[in-house]
Amino acid sequence: MSDEKPVGPAVLRTLAMPKDTNIAGDIFGGWVLSQMDIAGGVLAAERARGRVATVAVDAMKFIAPVKVGDVLSIYGEVARVGNTSMSIALEAWSERDRGRSAHKVTEGVFVFVALDEVGQPQQIAAS
């Protein structure tokens, strides 16, 4: 295991399955991005205390491939809160060999906007 530690708490854990592979046999990057978006949405909705929508991916870096059978864990934290939007910093870590090795495979910053009942941007309450 690396001495490096994930940023923030674990938000989501899932298993990489054969159906999620690309032509090279690695897990498709779009699947990893999707898992990160789900995790970011969980954190953003908790902070906004309501509905949110992804409006941007400010940064995304693929560091290493994810393999079939890896447990993918997404860690994150609210990095910035604005008037109606917020940035969520996320890292995806892959555990192999039944947890004997773990390393960061992806990192990114996702931007979410808080929405009201009719889907319009709304003010994010102070924490």
C-alpha positions in Angstrom: 0.0 0.0 0.0 1.1 3.5 -0.7 1.9 6.0 2.0 -0.4 8.5 0.2 -3.9 8.8 1.7 -7.1 9.7 0.0 -8.6 13.1 0.4 -11.8 13.3 2.4 -14.1 10.4 3.5 -15.1 7.5 1.4 -18.4 8.3 -0.3 -18.9 5.3 -2.6 -17.4 1.8 -3.0 -18.2 -0.5 -5.9 -16.8 -3.5 -7.7 -15.4 -3.3 -11.3 -17.1 -5.9 -13.4 -16.3 -7.5 -16.8 -19.2 -5.7 -18.4 -17.5 -2.4 -17.7 -14.3 -3.1 -19.8 -13.0 -1.3 -22.8 -11.4 -3.0 -25.9 -8.1 -3.4 -24.0 -9.7 -5.3 -21.2 -9.3 -2.5 -18.6 -12.3 -0.8 -17.0 -13.7 1.9 -19.3 -12.7 5.4 -18.2 -16.3 6.6 -18.7 -17.5 4.1 -16.1 -15.0 5.5 -13.6 -16.0 9.1 -14.4 -19.7 8.0 -13.9 -18.9 6.6 -10.4 -17.1 9.8 -9.5 -20.1 11.9 -10.7 -22.4 9.8 -8.5 -20.2 10.2 -5.4 -19.8 13.9 -6.1 -23.6 14.2 -6.4 -24.0 12.6 -3.0 -21.6 15.1 -1.3 -23.1 18.1 -3.2 -26.7 17.1 -2.3 -25.8 16.7 1.4 -24.1 20.2 1.4 -26.9 21.8 -0.6 -29.5 20.0 1.5 -31.4 19.3 -1.7 -31.4 18.6 -5.4 -28.2 19.3 -7.4 -27.0 18.8 -11.0 -23.6 18.4 -12.4 -22.7 21.4 -14.5 -18.9 20.9 -15.2 -15.9 18.7 -14.7 -13.2 21.3 -14.2 -10.4 18.8 -14.1 -10.0 15.1 -14.6 -6.8 13.1 -14.5 -6.6 9.4 -15.2 -3.5 8.1 -13.4 -3.7 4.3 -13.7 -6.0 1.7 -15.1 -8.7 -0.1 -13.1 -8.9 -3.8 -13.6 -11.8 -6.2 -13.4 -12.3 -7.3 -9.8 -10.8 -4.2 -8.3 -12.9 -2.5 -5.6 -13.2 1.2 -6.6 -13.5 3.6 -3.7 -14.4 7.3 -4.3 -13.2 9.8 -1.7 -14.1 13.4 -1.7 -14.7 16.7 0.0 -16.4 20.0 -0.7 -13.6 22.2 -2.0 -15.5 25.5 -2.6 -19.0 26.8 -2.1 -20.3 29.7 -4.1 -23.7 31.4 -4.3 -25.5 28.6 -6.2 -22.7 26.2 -7.1 -20.0 24.2 -5.4 -16.8 22.4 -6.4 -16.2 18.8 -5.2 -12.7 17.4 -5.2 -12.7 13.7 -5.8 -10.2 10.8 -5.9 -10.8 7.3 -7.1 -8.7 4.6 -5.4 -8.5 1.0 -6.6 -8.0 -2.0 -4.2 -6.5 -5.1 -5.6 -5.5 -8.5 -4.3 -8.3 -8.5 -1.7 -7.2 -5.2 -0.3 -3.5 -5.9 -0.1 -2.7 -3.1 -2.5 -4.4 0.3 -3.0 -3.5 3.2 -5.2 -5.1 6.3 -6.6 -6.3 5.8 -10.2 -8.2 9.0 -10.9 -8.7 12.5 -9.5 -11.0 15.3 -10.6 -13.0 18.4 -9.6 -16.7 18.3 -10.3 -19.0 21.4 -10.2 -22.6 21.1 -9.1 -25.4 23.6 -8.9 -28.1 23.6 -6.3 -31.6 23.4 -7.8 -35.1 24.3 -6.5 -38.2 22.2 -7.0 -38.7 23.4 -10.6 -35.0 22.9 -11.6 -33.8 26.5 -11.3 -30.5 27.4 -9.5 -31.0 28.3 -5.9 -28.9 29.8 -3.1 -26.9 27.3 -1.1 -27.6 27.7 2.6 -24.7 28.6 4.9 -23.4 25.5 6.7 
